[in-house]
Amino acid sequence: MWLALLENTPDHEWCMSKIVSTLVGDRQNTDKMLLYAENHNQSISGGRSFAEILIGNSLGKSSISQESLLRGCSLHKMIRLITSTIGGHAYLNFMGNEFGHPKRVEFPMSSNNFSFSLANRRWDLLEDVVHYQLFSFDKDMMDLDKNGRILSRGLANIHHVNDTTMVISYLRGPNLFVFNFHPVNSYERYIIGVEEAGEYQVTLNTDENKYGGRGLLGHDQNIQRTISRRADGMRFCLEVPLPSRSAQVYKLTRILRA
């Protein structure tokens, strides 16, 4: 799905409903699902990795504009975060893809005289700031699951999917995931329903400067308190800031009496 979207569909035409239904699949078989954003096979023999599609082979060089670089890195992070957390109980990273390895993989075979020249991963790319930022985000995303046991919890409660605003939100345990895939529109106070009254704190933000983002959320916006108003079929709601093309994970850190 992601490969087809990235290669064939303009960002503003992405359908949130289709993305969600594809990632969730058949919920009766979630215990057998192993989710991944991309694999090595799609980049074998002339194919392209997500990083090559999104940012090309010239990371850190003047041949790519800052706007294109920001877009590519933002989608790279968002795709991994939603793929790893919305579906089943297992997620697979293919070596090198987590930090945006731009080169294709080509395993030794008769067509290349059994050459090993492209059967490798360039770990030295982590010395490049963009690759390192993508790596840092992926590491913190993995730590979020390691410390919060997100994938071992029940299935996500997907309660907000809006094809017009291009926003997706779901709950998994005490964690609230909010994605704004809109390429242009940011929202200052976007209403998202939650079932538990309390304070929700940002635990992961794709738009942070340390991940190559714009850093549009201030420290005073990291904690949001619920409002006693029904939304998305739930008893309470949050009014959260949503920068364009970004995602945030909130965790319920303090329960308040309704």
C-alpha positions as CSV (number, residue, x, y, z in Angstrom):
1,M,0.0,0.0,0.0
2,W,2.6,2.6,1.0
3,L,4.7,2.0,-2.0
4,A,1.7,2.5,-4.3
5,L,0.7,5.7,-2.5
6,L,4.2,7.2,-2.6
7,E,4.8,6.5,-6.2
8,N,1.3,7.1,-7.7
9,T,-0.8,9.3,-5.5
10,P,-0.3,13.0,-4.6
11,D,-0.2,13.7,-0.9
12,H,-3.4,15.6,-0.8
13,E,-5.3,12.7,-2.4
14,W,-4.4,10.1,0.2
15,C,-7.6,8.5,1.6
16,M,-7.4,8.0,5.4
17,S,-10.2,5.5,5.4
18,K,-8.4,3.3,2.9
19,I,-5.1,3.6,4.8
20,V,-6.8,2.5,8.1
21,S,-8.7,-0.4,6.5
22,T,-5.6,-1.7,4.8
23,L,-3.4,-1.6,7.9
24,V,-6.0,-3.1,10.2
25,G,-7.0,-5.9,7.8
26,D,-9.0,-8.8,9.1
27,R,-9.1,-8.4,12.9
28,Q,-9.9,-12.0,13.4
29,N,-6.4,-12.9,12.3
30,T,-4.4,-10.2,14.1
31,D,-2.5,-12.7,16.1
32,K,-1.0,-14.0,12.8
33,M,-0.2,-10.5,11.4
34,L,3.3,-9.3,11.1
35,L,3.3,-5.6,10.0
36,Y,6.1,-3.8,8.3
37,A,6.3,-0.5,6.4
38,E,8.7,-1.7,3.7
39,N,10.9,-4.7,3.0
40,H,14.1,-5.5,1.1
41,N,12.4,-7.3,-1.8
42,Q,10.8,-4.1,-3.1
43,S,14.2,-2.5,-3.6
44,I,15.8,-5.5,-5.3
45,S,17.1,-5.1,-8.9
46,G,16.0,-1.6,-9.8
47,G,13.3,-1.0,-7.2
48,R,13.5,1.8,-4.7
49,S,13.4,2.1,-1.0
50,F,11.1,4.6,0.7
51,A,14.0,6.8,1.4
52,E,15.0,6.9,-2.2
53,I,11.4,7.7,-3.3
54,L,10.9,10.4,-0.6
55,I,14.4,12.0,-0.4
56,G,16.5,10.5,-3.2
57,N,20.2,9.7,-2.9
58,S,21.4,13.2,-2.0
59,L,20.6,13.6,1.7
60,G,22.4,16.6,3.1
61,K,23.3,18.0,-0.3
62,S,22.0,21.0,-2.1
63,S,20.4,19.0,-4.8
64,I,17.3,18.5,-2.6
65,S,15.3,21.5,-1.3
66,Q,14.6,21.8,2.4
67,E,10.9,21.6,1.7
68,S,11.3,18.3,-0.1
69,L,13.6,17.0,2.6
70,L,11.1,18.0,5.3
71,R,8.2,16.3,3.5
72,G,10.2,13.1,2.9
73,C,11.4,12.8,6.5
74,S,8.0,13.6,7.9
75,L,6.3,10.9,5.9
76,H,9.1,8.4,6.6
77,K,8.4,8.8,10.3
78,M,4.6,8.9,10.2
79,I,4.4,5.8,8.0
80,R,6.5,3.8,10.4
81,L,4.6,5.0,13.5
82,I,1.1,4.3,12.2
83,T,2.1,0.9,10.7
84,S,3.8,-0.3,13.9
85,T,1.0,0.7,16.3
86,I,-2.5,0.5,14.6
87,G,-2.6,-3.1,13.6
88,G,-1.7,-6.4,15.3
89,H,0.9,-7.4,17.9
90,A,4.1,-7.7,15.9
91,Y,6.1,-5.2,13.8
92,L,9.2,-5.9,11.7
93,N,12.0,-3.5,10.8
94,F,14.2,-4.4,7.8
95,M,17.8,-3.6,8.5
96,G,18.8,-0.2,7.3
97,N,15.4,1.0,6.4
98,E,14.8,2.4,9.9
99,F,17.4,5.1,9.2
100,G,16.5,5.8,5.6
101,H,19.0,3.7,3.6
102,P,18.7,5.1,0.1
103,K,20.4,2.4,-2.0
104,R,18.7,-0.6,-3.3
105,V,19.5,-4.2,-2.2
106,E,20.6,-6.7,-4.8
107,F,21.5,-10.1,-3.5
108,P,24.0,-12.3,-5.4
109,M,22.4,-14.0,-8.3
110,S,23.2,-15.2,-11.8
111,S,22.0,-11.9,-13.4
112,N,24.8,-10.0,-11.6
113,N,27.4,-12.7,-11.7
114,F,26.8,-13.4,-8.0
115,S,28.2,-10.1,-7.0
116,F,28.0,-8.9,-3.4
117,S,28.5,-5.2,-4.3
118,L,25.0,-4.2,-3.5
119,A,24.3,-6.8,-0.8
120,N,25.2,-4.5,2.0
121,R,24.0,-1.8,4.4
122,R,26.0,1.4,4.8
123,W,26.2,2.0,8.5
124,D,28.4,5.0,7.9
125,L,25.3,6.9,6.7
126,L,24.4,7.4,10.4
127,E,27.2,10.1,10.4
128,D,24.9,12.2,8.2
129,V,22.6,14.3,10.3
130,V,19.4,13.4,8.4
131,H,20.0,9.7,8.6
132,Y,20.8,10.0,12.3
133,Q,17.6,12.0,13.0
134,L,15.6,9.2,11.3
135,F,17.5,6.6,13.3
136,S,16.9,8.5,16.6
137,F,13.1,8.7,15.9
138,D,12.9,5.0,15.1
139,K,14.9,4.1,18.3
140,D,12.5,6.2,20.4
141,M,9.5,4.7,18.7
142,M,10.8,1.2,19.5
143,D,11.5,2.3,23.1
144,L,7.9,3.6,23.4
145,D,6.7,0.1,22.7
146,K,9.4,-1.5,24.9
147,N,8.5,0.6,27.9
148,G,4.8,0.9,27.3
149,R,4.2,-2.6,25.9
150,I,1.9,-1.1,23.2
151,L,1.9,-4.1,20.8
152,S,1.1,-6.5,23.6
153,R,-2.1,-4.6,24.5
154,G,-5.5,-5.1,23.1
155,L,-6.3,-3.9,19.6
156,A,-6.4,-0.2,18.8
157,N,-9.7,1.6,19.3
158,I,-9.9,3.6,16.1
159,H,-12.4,6.3,16.8
160,H,-11.5,9.2,14.5
161,V,-10.9,8.9,10.7
162,N,-11.6,12.1,8.7
163,D,-10.8,12.1,4.9
164,T,-11.4,15.8,4.7
165,T,-9.0,17.0,7.4
166,M,-6.8,13.9,6.8
167,V,-6.6,13.2,10.5
168,I,-6.5,9.7,12.1
169,S,-6.7,9.0,15.8
170,Y,-6.9,5.9,17.9
171,L,-6.4,4.7,21.5
172,R,-4.3,1.7,22.6
173,G,-4.3,1.3,26.3
174,P,-3.5,4.6,27.9
175,N,-1.9,5.9,24.7
176,L,-3.6,8.2,22.3
177,F,-2.2,8.4,18.7
178,V,-3.0,11.4,16.5
179,F,-1.9,11.7,12.9
180,N,-2.4,14.7,10.6
181,F,-1.4,13.7,7.1
182,H,-2.6,16.9,5.5
183,P,0.4,18.4,3.6
184,V,-0.6,22.0,4.3
185,N,-3.3,22.4,6.9
186,S,-2.3,22.7,10.6
187,Y,-5.0,22.8,13.3
188,E,-4.6,24.8,16.5
189,R,-7.4,23.1,18.5
190,Y,-8.4,19.9,16.9
191,I,-11.1,18.0,18.8
192,I,-10.3,14.3,19.5
193,G,-12.5,12.2,21.7
194,V,-11.2,10.2,24.7
195,E,-13.0,7.9,27.2
196,E,-11.0,8.8,30.3
197,A,-11.0,12.3,31.9
198,G,-7.5,13.5,32.8
199,E,-4.2,14.9,31.7
200,Y,-2.5,13.6,28.5
201,Q,1.2,14.1,28.0
202,V,3.1,14.0,24.7
203,T,5.5,11.0,24.8
204,L,6.5,11.0,21.1
205,N,6.3,13.8,18.5
206,T,7.4,13.3,14.9
207,D,7.8,17.1,14.5
208,E,10.5,17.5,17.2
209,N,13.7,19.3,16.1
210,K,15.8,16.3,17.2
211,Y,14.0,14.2,14.6
212,G,14.5,16.7,11.8
213,G,11.1,18.3,12.4
214,R,10.0,21.9,12.7
215,G,9.5,22.0,16.4
216,L,6.2,23.7,16.2
217,L,4.8,22.4,19.5
218,G,5.9,24.4,22.5
219,H,6.7,22.9,25.9
220,D,3.6,24.4,27.2
221,Q,1.6,22.3,24.8
222,N,3.0,18.9,25.8
223,I,0.2,18.4,28.4
224,Q,-3.4,18.6,27.5
225,R,-6.4,18.4,29.8
226,T,-9.7,16.9,28.8
227,I,-12.9,18.9,28.3
228,S,-16.3,17.6,29.5
229,R,-17.7,17.3,26.0
230,R,-18.6,14.3,24.0
231,A,-16.7,13.7,20.8
232,D,-16.1,10.7,18.5
233,G,-18.7,8.7,20.6
234,M,-16.7,9.2,23.8
235,R,-17.5,11.0,27.0
236,F,-14.6,13.6,26.9
237,C,-12.4,15.3,24.4
238,L,-9.1,17.0,24.0
239,E,-8.3,20.1,21.9
240,V,-4.9,19.3,20.5
241,P,-2.6,21.2,18.3
242,L,-1.8,19.4,15.1
243,P,0.9,20.7,12.8
244,S,0.6,19.6,9.2
245,R,2.2,16.3,8.2
246,S,3.0,15.3,11.8
247,A,2.0,12.8,14.5
248,Q,1.9,12.8,18.2
249,V,1.5,10.1,20.9
250,Y,-0.1,11.1,24.1
251,K,-0.2,9.1,27.3
252,L,-2.8,9.4,30.1
253,T,-0.6,10.4,33.0
254,R,-3.2,11.7,35.5
255,I,-6.8,10.6,35.9
256,L,-9.3,13.3,36.9
257,R,-12.7,12.9,38.4
258,A,-15.4,13.7,35.9
